[in-house]
Amino acid sequence: MTSSKSRRRRALIALLVLIGLLLVAIAALDNRVPASSPKSGHGDDQPKSGNTAIPVTVSAKGGMSRGGKPYFVKGAGGEVHLEQLAKRGANSIRTWSTGNLQATLDKAASLDLTVSAGIWLESESSWFSYSNPAHCARQLERVKAEVLGFRNHPALLAWGIGNESEGDGTNTAYWKQLDKLAVMVKEIDPAHPTFTAVAGLNPEKAKGLNAHAPNLDYLGINTYGAIFSLHKLLEDLGWTRPWMLTEWGPRGFWEQPKNKSGAPIEQTSSEKAEMIGRGYDKLMSKNGSCLGSYVFVWGWKFEATATWFGLLTHDGKTTETIDVLQEKWSGRKPTNRAPGIQRIKGLPAGLIAPNTSFVVQSAASDPEADTLTWKWAVLPERLTAHHTKKAPMPAEANGAIVSATGNRAEVKAPSKPGGYRLYLWVDDGKGHAATANVPFTVR
């Protein structure tokens, strides 16, 4: 009898232990990050303290609102130098993928900036087709995981589903899958709107968007030299949905005149600042369907040249365009501004024989009469595609600058035939710079 009671007691204890283990396991499952989510801590159904999404809404007539208040985007594309961006009066940044999104969101939140988070989509190619259900299913699961990973972050403003992945706009399968992605994102994250960014808008793209992707909340338009005719284009297309200028800046290297060797002629930093100031005044309105803009690019990037798109130089100095944007964004001028610069003159016309010497000059001035330092350099020409991985600063051609005194320099063409570019950086000693360059060919 005693033995029987002992066995029952041991069985009861074992049962209680088993129940306890099950309860622990259930609690662990309830608190875990979903298996498909990045290890960010923001994928839980119940957001952690301080990680509560701020709802964002969009309408064609009412524009964008965030947390119930009107929100007009005054932003730039990029994830670096964010303290300077906030100080200049911007309120938002745009990314092209979620690769560094956790750190970017956290940094943005600390500076009262929001983030339009890009989700990279494949373009139609030999390894990916929007007519292939398996390809689309895998991509959908990836997109879902990325959204689940960050949907509750308070700095998140919107989801950018794809950047210039639409091709010429005639791929119906692409637009249909894009709409499926927009629907899925809205189901798991109703607090944030969705958009896609197209490489310019044309009739084919407008037709595809309106016919097959009605669930996108707004359209992102990437455009450069065509910014001054964008309003007319939208009117001609009968576009009535909300839109945002998601990528813009100086004239692109594919839009600029070229020298006899086919090298694009870049605007000076002063010419870029003047163009961007006029473009902002023409395009940006806090009324109507325009939701704001992201200028390209906040930081430095070697694309076509060492100075084409970067609003900062390779060594972190700000250019005149940033001063213009500060006034547009905040209504106040900087207390100390970047110098202005003129084009480089004196380069021989046509091809230049190896080891040929010539004298060039430019002119620059500083609004506060700060002392200017002039830096001349010859770099090998290295055009890059529009969306290549980050390229490093090329090494200078040795011996190409024979002598330099302020705004004048004696240049010796390299002995090796090829394409080169003569650069000039003018530094005011206060963290600001002006840039100019001119291409030439040695043959």
C-alpha positions in Angstrom: 0.0 0.0 0.0 2.8 2.3 1.0 4.6 1.5 -2.2 1.5 2.2 -4.3 1.1 5.7 -2.6 4.8 6.4 -3.2 4.4 5.6 -6.9 1.3 7.8 -7.2 3.2 10.7 -5.4 6.2 10.3 -7.8 3.8 10.3 -10.8 2.0 13.4 -9.6 5.3 15.2 -9.1 6.5 14.2 -12.6 3.2 15.5 -14.1 3.6 18.8 -12.3 7.2 19.2 -13.5 6.0 18.4 -17.1 3.3 21.0 -16.9 5.8 23.6 -15.6 8.1 22.9 -18.5 5.3 23.2 -21.0 4.3 26.6 -19.5 7.9 27.8 -19.8 8.1 26.7 -23.4 4.8 28.5 -24.3 6.1 31.7 -22.7 9.3 31.5 -24.7 7.3 31.0 -27.9 5.1 34.0 -27.1 8.1 36.3 -26.7 10.3 35.2 -29.5 11.1 37.2 -32.7 9.3 35.5 -35.6 11.6 33.0 -37.4 11.3 34.9 -40.7 12.2 38.2 -39.1 15.7 39.8 -39.0 17.2 39.8 -35.5 16.2 43.3 -34.8 13.9 43.0 -31.9 11.1 44.9 -33.7 9.1 42.0 -35.1 7.1 41.1 -32.0 3.3 41.4 -32.2 3.5 43.5 -29.0 6.1 46.2 -29.5 8.7 46.7 -26.8 8.6 49.8 -24.7 9.6 52.9 -26.8 9.2 51.0 -30.0 5.6 51.9 -30.9 4.8 52.7 -34.5 3.6 56.3 -35.3 0.8 55.9 -37.8 1.2 57.6 -41.2 -1.6 58.3 -43.7 -1.6 59.6 -47.2 -4.3 61.1 -49.5 -4.3 63.0 -52.8 -6.0 66.0 -51.3 -4.8 65.9 -47.7 -1.2 65.0 -48.3 0.7 63.0 -45.7 0.1 63.1 -42.0 2.1 61.5 -39.2 0.7 61.0 -35.8 -2.4 62.9 -36.9 -0.3 66.0 -37.9 0.5 67.2 -41.5 4.0 66.0 -42.6 5.8 67.3 -45.6 9.0 65.5 -46.4 12.1 67.7 -46.5 14.8 65.0 -46.9 17.8 63.5 -48.5 18.9 60.0 -49.6 21.7 58.5 -47.5 22.5 57.2 -44.0 25.6 59.2 -43.0 26.3 62.6 -41.5 22.8 62.6 -40.1 23.6 65.1 -37.4 24.5 67.7 -40.1 21.3 66.8 -42.0 19.1 67.4 -39.0 21.0 70.6 -38.1 20.3 71.9 -41.6 16.5 71.6 -41.2 15.7 68.3 -42.9 13.2 66.0 -41.3 13.6 62.7 -43.2 16.0 60.3 -45.0 15.6 57.6 -47.6 17.4 54.3 -47.8 17.5 51.7 -50.7 17.6 48.5 -48.7 17.2 47.3 -45.1 20.9 46.2 -44.8 21.7 48.7 -42.1 18.2 49.7 -41.2 18.2 49.0 -37.5 21.1 51.4 -36.8 19.8 54.0 -39.2 16.3 54.0 -37.6 17.8 54.3 -34.1 20.1 57.1 -35.2 17.3 58.9 -37.0 15.0 58.6 -34.0 17.6 60.3 -31.8 17.7 63.2 -34.2 13.9 63.5 -34.7 14.3 62.3 -38.3 12.1 59.8 -40.1 13.1 57.1 -42.5 11.6 56.0 -45.8 12.9 52.4 -45.7 13.7 50.9 -49.1 13.2 47.3 -49.8 15.2 46.1 -52.8 13.4 44.3 -55.6 14.9 42.3 -58.4 14.6 43.6 -61.9 13.5 41.3 -64.7 16.7 39.3 -65.6 18.1 36.0 -66.6 18.0 34.8 -62.9 14.7 36.4 -61.9 11.3 36.7 -63.7 8.1 38.2 -62.5 6.3 35.6 -64.6 7.8 32.9 -62.5 5.6 32.1 -59.4 8.4 30.5 -57.5 10.7 33.5 -57.9 7.9 35.9 -56.8 6.9 33.7 -53.8 10.5 33.7 -52.5 10.8 37.5 -53.0 7.5 38.0 -51.2 8.6 36.0 -48.2 11.8 38.1 -48.0 9.9 41.3 -48.2 7.5 40.1 -45.5 10.4 39.3 -43.2 12.0 42.7 -43.7 8.7 44.5 -42.9 8.1 42.3 -39.8 11.6 43.1 -38.6 11.1 46.9 -38.4 7.4 47.8 -38.6 7.1 49.0 -35.0 10.0 51.4 -35.0 8.9 55.0 -34.2 11.2 56.5 -36.8 9.8 54.5 -39.7 7.8 56.7 -42.2 7.1 54.5 -45.2 8.1 51.4 -47.1 9.7 51.9 -50.5 9.0 48.7 -52.4 11.5 48.6 -55.2 13.8 51.3 -56.7 13.9 51.6 -60.5 13.1 47.9 -60.9 10.2 48.5 -63.4 12.3 48.5 -66.6 10.5 50.3 -69.4 7.1 49.9 -67.7 5.6 47.4 -70.1 6.0 44.3 -67.9 2.4 43.7 -66.6 3.6 40.8 -64.4 5.9 43.2 -62.5 3.1 45.7 -61.7 0.8 42.9 -60.6 3.4 41.4 -58.3 4.2 44.9 -57.0 0.6 45.3 -56.0 0.5 41.9 -54.2 3.5 43.1 -52.2 1.8 46.4 -51.4 -1.3 44.5 -50.2 0.8 42.1 -48.1 2.8 44.9 -46.5 -0.4 46.8 -45.6 -1.9 43.6 -44.0 1.1 43.1 -41.6 1.9 46.8 -41.2 -1.2 49.1 -41.5 0.6 52.0 -39.8 2.9 52.8 -42.7 2.2 53.7 -46.4 3.9 52.0 -49.4 5.4 53.4 -52.5 7.6 52.4 -55.4 10.3 54.6 -56.9 10.4 54.7 -60.7 13.2 56.0 -63.0 11.2 58.8 -64.4 7.5 58.5 -65.3 6.2 57.8 -68.8 2.9 56.7 -70.3 3.7 53.0 -70.1 4.6 53.3 -66.4 1.6 55.4 -65.5 -0.7 52.9 -67.3 0.9 49.9 -65.5 0.6 51.6 -62.1 -3.0 52.7 -62.5 -4.2 49.5 -64.1 -2.3 46.9 -62.0 -0.9 48.5 -58.8 -3.8 50.5 -57.2 -2.8 49.5 -53.7 0.4 51.6 -53.5 -0.3 54.6 -51.4 1.8 56.9 -53.5 4.4 57.1 -56.3 8.0 57.9 -55.9 9.6 59.6 -58.9 13.4 59.7 -59.5 14.4 62.4 -61.9 17.2 64.8 -62.5 17.4 67.1 -65.5 13.7 66.7 -66.2 12.6 68.2 -62.9 11.5 71.5 -64.5 9.0 69.8 -66.8 7.7 67.2 -64.2 4.5 69.1 -63.4 3.6 69.4 -67.0 4.3 65.7 -67.5 2.0 64.8 -64.6 -0.7 67.0 -66.1 -0.3 65.5 -69.6 -0.5 62.0 -68.1 -3.6 62.9 -66.1 -1.8 61.7 -62.9 -4.0 62.3 -59.9 -2.5 60.0 -57.3 -0.1 61.3 -54.5 3.5 61.5 -55.5 6.9 62.3 -54.0 10.2 63.3 -55.6 12.2 60.4 -54.2 15.5 61.1 -55.9 16.7 64.3 -57.6 19.7 66.6 -57.8 22.0 68.0 -60.5 21.7 67.0 -64.1 22.8 63.4 -64.5 25.9 62.4 -66.3 23.7 60.7 -68.9 22.0 64.1 -69.5 24.9 66.4 -69.8 26.8 67.5 -72.9 30.0 65.5 -73.7 33.4 66.4 -74.9 34.7 65.1 -78.2 35.8 61.9 -76.5 32.4 61.3 -75.1 33.2 62.2 -71.5 30.3 64.1 -69.7 30.9 67.7 -68.7 30.0 68.1 -65.0 28.3 71.2 -63.6 30.3 73.2 -61.0 29.1 73.0 -57.4 27.7 76.6 -57.8 25.8 75.6 -61.0 24.3 72.6 -59.1 23.3 74.8 -56.2 21.6 77.3 -58.5 19.7 74.5 -60.4 18.6 72.7 -57.2 17.4 76.0 -55.7 15.2 76.8 -58.8 14.0 73.2 -58.9 12.9 73.2 -55.3 11.0 76.4 -55.8 9.2 75.1 -58.9 8.3 71.6 -57.7 7.8 71.7 -53.9 4.4 72.8 -52.7 2.8 71.9 -49.4 -0.5 71.8 -51.2 -1.8 69.2 -53.6 -0.6 65.7 -54.3 3.2 66.4 -53.9 4.3 64.9 -50.6 7.9 66.3 -50.5 11.3 65.2 -51.7 14.6 63.4 -51.1 17.6 65.0 -52.7 20.4 62.7 -53.9 22.9 62.1 -52.2 23.6 63.1 -48.6 27.2 62.1 -48.2 29.9 61.2 -50.8 29.7 58.7 -53.6 32.0 58.1 -56.6 29.5 57.9 -59.4 30.8 59.0 -62.9 33.1 61.4 -61.1 34.4 62.1 -57.6 32.0 65.1 -57.2 29.0 64.5 -59.3 26.2 63.6 -56.9 27.7 63.9 -53.4 26.4 66.9 -51.4 29.5 66.5 -49.3 33.1 66.1 -50.6 35.1 62.9 -50.2 36.7 64.4 -47.0 33.3 65.5 -45.5 33.1 69.2 -46.4 29.7 70.6 -47.3 29.0 72.3 -50.6 26.9 75.3 -51.7 23.9 73.1 -52.5 23.5 72.2 -48.8 23.4 75.9 -47.9 20.6 76.4 -50.5 18.7 73.4 -49.1 19.0 74.7 -45.5 17.3 77.9 -46.5 14.5 76.0 -48.3 14.0 73.5 -45.5 14.3 75.8 -42.5 13.8 79.3 -43.8 17.2 80.5 -42.4 20.5 81.1 -44.1 23.7 79.4 -42.7 25.9 81.7 -40.6 28.9 80.7 -42.7 28.4 79.6 -46.2 30.4 77.5 -48.8 32.4 79.3 -51.4 31.2 79.7 -55.0 33.3 78.7 -58.0 33.5 79.2 -61.8 34.4 76.7 -64.5 38.0 75.7 -65.2 39.5 77.5 -68.3 42.6 76.9 -70.3 42.4 73.2 -71.1 43.6 72.5 -74.7 40.8 71.6 -77.2 40.6 68.1 -78.5 43.0 65.3 -77.8 46.2 66.0 -75.7 49.5 64.4 -76.5 51.2 62.5 -73.6 53.4 64.7 -71.4 52.0 67.9 -72.8 52.1 70.9 -70.4 49.4 73.5 -70.2 48.1 76.2 -67.7 44.6 76.3 -66.4 42.8 78.7 -64.1 39.5 79.2 -62.3 37.9 81.7 -59.9 36.2 81.4 -56.6 34.9 83.6 -53.9 33.7 83.2 -50.3 30.5 85.0 -49.0 32.3 85.8 -45.7 35.7 86.5 -47.3 37.2 83.4 -45.6 40.7 82.5 -46.7 40.5 79.9 -49.5 42.8 76.9 -50.1 43.0 75.5 -53.6 43.6 71.8 -54.3 44.2 70.7 -57.9 44.4 67.0 -59.0 44.2 64.8 -62.0 42.3 61.5 -61.6 41.8 58.7 -64.1 38.4 58.8 -65.7 36.2 55.9 -64.4 32.6 56.1 -65.4 30.4 53.8 -63.3 26.9 52.5 -63.8 24.1 54.3 -62.0 23.6 51.7 -59.3 27.0 50.0 -58.8 28.5 49.2 -55.4 30.4 51.9 -53.6 33.6 52.8 -55.5 36.7 54.2 -53.8 38.4 57.5 -54.6 40.9 56.9 -57.4 44.5 57.6 -56.9 45.9 60.8 -58.3 48.0 60.7 -61.5 51.6 61.2 -60.2 53.3 64.3 -61.4 50.3 65.7 -63.3 50.2 68.9 -61.3 53.6 70.5 -62.0 52.9 73.6 -59.9 49.9 75.4 -58.4 49.4 78.9 -57.0 45.9 79.6 -55.9 43.5 79.7 -58.8 46.2 78.8 -61.4 47.9 75.5 -62.1 50.4 74.1 -64.5 49.3 70.6 -65.6 51.3 67.9 -67.4 49.3 65.3 -69.2 50.0 61.8 -68.0 52.3 59.7 -70.2 49.8 56.8 -70.3 47.0 57.3 -72.9 43.5 57.3 -71.7 40.7 59.4 -70.2 41.4 61.8 -67.3 39.7 64.5 -65.4 41.2 67.7 -63.9 39.6 68.5 -60.5 39.6 71.6 -58.3 38.5 71.7 -54.7 38.4 75.1 -53.0 38.2 75.0 -49.2 37.2 77.9 -46.9 38.8 76.4 -43.8 35.3 76.3 -42.1 34.2 72.9 -43.2 32.9 74.0 -46.6 34.1 73.6 -50.2 33.5 74.3 -53.8 34.2 71.9 -56.7 34.8 72.0 -60.4 36.3 69.6 -62.9 36.9 69.2 -66.7 37.6 65.9 -68.6 40.3 65.4 -71.2 41.8 62.6 -73.2 45.5 61.7 -73.6 46.3 60.2 -77.0 
